Amino acid sequence: MNPDRNSEAGVHPSAVLADIARLLDAGDEDAARRLAESLHPADAADLLERVSATERERLVDILRGPFDPDILVELDDAIVERVVDRLGTEQAAEAVANMATDDAVEVVEALDADVQQAVLDGLPRIRRTRIREGLAWPEDSAGRLMQRNVVALRDHWNVGQAIDYLREADGLPEDFFDLFLVDRGHRPIGAIPLSRVLRTPRSASLTGIARRDLQVIPADMDQEEVAFRFRQRDLISAPVVDGDDRLLGVITVDDVVDVIHEEHEEDIMALAGVGAEDNFFQAVMETTRSRFIWLMIHLVAAIAASAVISLFAGTIQELVALAILMPIVATMGGTAGIQALTVAVRAIAVKELTPMNAMRAIRKELLVSGLNGLLFAVLIGGVAWAWFASPALGGVIALAMAINLLTAGFTGSVLPVMLQRTGFDPAVASSALLTSITDVVGFYVFLGLAAALLL
């Protein structure tokens, strides 16, 4: 096998599996194990996710003894439990015991209650207590995200004392970027980048080289807000504190990168009415349940649009061209609305759209949708006139197009703002409401104008 195969382009599951299967069939289990263990943990996790259940069990069997804990960290939540079931709770507990606290909380959280309890029971008491403390924080909070091992130094130390402590102390994090100064109450009062410590004479005091402009993260802060602070201030790490401002742990940028990915994925899935947990690894019935409610909402919206059409059944019977042109009005309104909605939801997510500038953003969308409405009104009016040799019909659909695109732009920009102010996630609830409004308005305006002006 080419050793560079996975270095840049990622794992090629069929090729790796073929090599492993060939070695196992030849009875060379040690070579198969070496090949599997040579993979980066992220690549090994990708491989475990992509293969069939039988192949996954075979891979886990050759990777055990001991199982690399980083592989569990990289796995999708839906696959973690399946791998743990194959490993057994004893070996899974051994892997969890060798993870950073934040990674251990994430892995244990993905397990069902009975498996979770069995794994926790297999951990050392202190380790088990720390993980349970992490799980006690609200989901998607900084408390769940933080690593409990943190480098905290007394503010009266000098650089030499700090360096000696870092060399000799046990229980420090494997990787860290900042040293945090704490007072007698264990409250953070400053931070020192590790590079600054290494470049400073031993006799210098820590307080003299510390940064005082700390970005302290409350443990109950939502992880999306945490990610926003890291992005705004270009942070590498930040201390996490409790309600009394005592230092609890630290959040590092690698954890925040994962949060940004998760939140981005959730917003994309929510706009389509799909839950964040809905993926290729989820069971069929669970996926069906998660999508049913959203499909039901859209069914109600479609019935509402159909009810509007039924009000003009007689009009449509007398002028069949209306039935041909109706989808154009609805589709263009829906598309224009989704454009405005996507821009607004994205702006809210990155905190660019706030109550201070909301009216300005809405006015801009009104202007854009109004201009597009006029342009497409002229275009579709001319098409309808030429198609059906009826200037009156062209005028009706042109007017309906202009009104519907203006409505769509306004609704797409206003809905997310209103939903956010009322406590709803704008990414989740906006799409179905927008579709209902643009369809109902588009059909009602088009058919209503036709009934009034053409018959």
Helices and strands as residue ranges (DSSP letters): H 13-25, H 29-37, H 41-50, H 53-63, H 69-74, H 77-87, H 89-97, H 101-109, H 113-121, H 125-136, H 142-145, E 152-154, H 159-168, E 178-182, E 188-193, H 194-198, H 206-209, E 217-218, H 223-233, E 237-241, E 247-252, H 253-271, H 284-310, H 313-318, H 321-349, H 358-388, H 391-421, H 426-453
